[in-house]
Amino acid sequence: MKKLAIPLALCTLGLILTALSFFGSKAGSADDIDITIDKTSFIMPAAHRVYSNPDALDGKYYLFKAKITNNSSETLEDVTVKYRIPNYIDWTELTVSGEMFPGQTLVVPCYPKFNNDITEKTTESVEKTEIEISWDGAEEDDIIEEDFTFKLTNRNEYVYTGIKSEEISSYADIYDNDALIACFVTPNDPVVKYYAQNLQEKVLKGEAAGISRNEKDAVRFLMGIYEATRLSHMVYSSTKGVPKSTDDVASLVQQVRLPREVITGNTGLCIELSTLYASVLSTAGIDPIIFFVPGHAYPGFRMNGQYYAIEATGINGEGLGGIASAEDAFKTGQKQLQEFMKFAQMGDPRYTFVDIHGVNALGVTSMDLKDNDFMRKKVDDIVASWSGGGPQIVPNNNNGGNNIITPDRPLRTGNALSFSIPAGWQTMMRPAPQMPILTAQVVAPDQMTTVSIYDIPTNNMQQAMNTLNQYFMSFGMEMQYQSNGNSLAGQTYSANGNFNWIGKALRRQGGIRIVAVGSPDYMYNQNSGIINQVYNSIR
Amino acid sequence: MKTLTTIIVASTMLFSITINAQLQQKIEMRIDSIGNAKLKITSTMNAQQWQVWNSNYGNNPSALKRDIERNMPAYFLDDFKLEKDDMNRSFNLSLNAYGACEINKRGKWVVDTDQKNAQLTELAENKYMLVSSPPEYGGNLQQTFIIELPNDAKNIKTDNNAFGKTVFEFDMDPPSSGFNLMRWAGILLIVVGGGWLGKDMIKK
């Protein structure tokens, strides 16, 4: 019997091991599923349509991708992967794999579809993504739950790169998100469309560059945009650009005002002016290009295989020095373009451009923006500064904004130009005896907005302005102006500061009458509503 | 989202800009019994192409790996191996792509070619050839794909997916379970113990 003990023990042990081999491997438990998640660090609301499109830029911009491997010995049925972003996206099914064999790997990329109202997000936040993986027959304990956090920027933030810090090796890597600047080009924004339509009508008095495909027409359009920004006294100004980082990614994050904000704020940085130009050009059917050079960006277009550019920041602003004419801005842009081509052909990675319609075709499309009545009114104000015959400003009785007061009495100082004086303004006839050409002056209660009426005994507009300037110079002041038909816009410089104004001139018996309304430069934007109102009332 | 047939375009990106001579590539894609793909890319270049390729990728294989990974964001890739033959101006690159094909809701395995109306040539029962010239490279790149489906693939047919792109569909049984040490050790012990027991019983 003793002899049989050992073989019996071996048999018993063998039976136990064989049995255990069946019971020991529980089919499809959470422990047998291996998951690797590769996540993004930043999501830009401006690019929400790119993130939602698996075909955009070959699917480069995903929220996460999961690698799921079935390490169990059983086939899993109907493997389902779903995710959610609390407060933004409800539970959404990403994929259902009919079967998942032992050893099989499933790769699931996630392209999140945010609601359009994400473009109204004005603050940055850290959000959580929750992922759930389940399959047929999985018990409650077996359902796999994973989560991770990411930074959801505000709608104006533009993150220069999404490449992990440890992988950055070149200049191009630091600006890897260049194509996404096209998301900030918003030709379909109703406010931008309205601005572009006014520009085509009031500044260009008609144009057909998008149809004729004539380069001269397109250059005229490009210069027209510049002229519109210059006439409205748009100024160059900086915005916040700060380095930000997550665990993996460190990038410069730039606040980019949207084209509608550049128009209504009447100010922009180089990249913002570039997106404004690109939006307006695109609206008119011209192919916009944004050129990037070290530390700067400028807009242009491509037509019939040729590139053209303009230095949009030539508008500068009184505080920054000289304001270039449209011709000079175009010349500067073309000069910069020549330099750009030279360096780009040499392979310098710092000289790149984004073909807006080109990247649009690759799925990089602009954000959705709703129409905005207040912004349209602001556009009306700006349009009024371009030329005479601008749209009539509807009296605005609300108490916010520029606090426009309804005109109540006309001032008629002769048979030529007259205008309506807002309530409470003080009128002074012949206020400066040493300046006989100054017929009258009307001053706002806060003394910050002034209407001046000049009668100059000459029949030539140019001479009239020269005479006016001579008077100014005798008082230590200097004037610069631009004219468009009978409309005028200019600045007067003096030791007390700069004065911005717009006005109209008309021949009258015995000379030329000029009516100009303006404010000190630091108050001009704030008072632009009432200035435009007075300007539009000039008859 | 690009599929595997465009995977290697990344490694030749710079040619389209600098060199007009057409570049030929051969890409073999072998899919295993659990849907992963092993890719082998071979290319021979002229002197100028070789110089440019070397300066960008050949002398910096990690840049090649990184660019391929960036251009294939929907995949998990690993096991990159690059072999260069400087004398003949050619290279061999191999890599693994996980989850290159998957089982749809109807239980069919699906491989997407990413090409509309792909002109496929059947080389063998489970082997196909596809010649492609990506339009974005202006005819400067010609790629010959050899797609080898698993040996166990049955009922192979080509179809168009919802986007009109050609896909392979086939059936395949689950692979047999892997080697289970505990089970085989148990069986071995039963056999040895049983043999020993039988021998002793016969002796008695």
Interface residues (C-beta under 8 A of the other chain):
Chain A: K3 L4 I6 P7 L8 A9 L10 C11 T12 L13 G14 L15 I16 L17 T18 A19 L20 S21 F22 G24 S25 T36 D38 P54 D55 D58 G59 K60 Y62 K65 K67 T69 S73 T75 D78 V96 S97 G98 E99 M100 F101 P102 G103 Q104 T105 L106 V107 P109 E167 S169
Chain B: M1 K2 T6 S33 I34 G35 N36 A63 R66 R70 N71 M72 P73 A74 Y75 F76 Y98 G99 E102 I103 N104 K105 R106 G107 K108 P174 P175 S177 G178 N180 M182 R183 A185 G186 I187 L188 L189 I190 V191 V192 G193 G194 G195 W196 L197 D200 M201
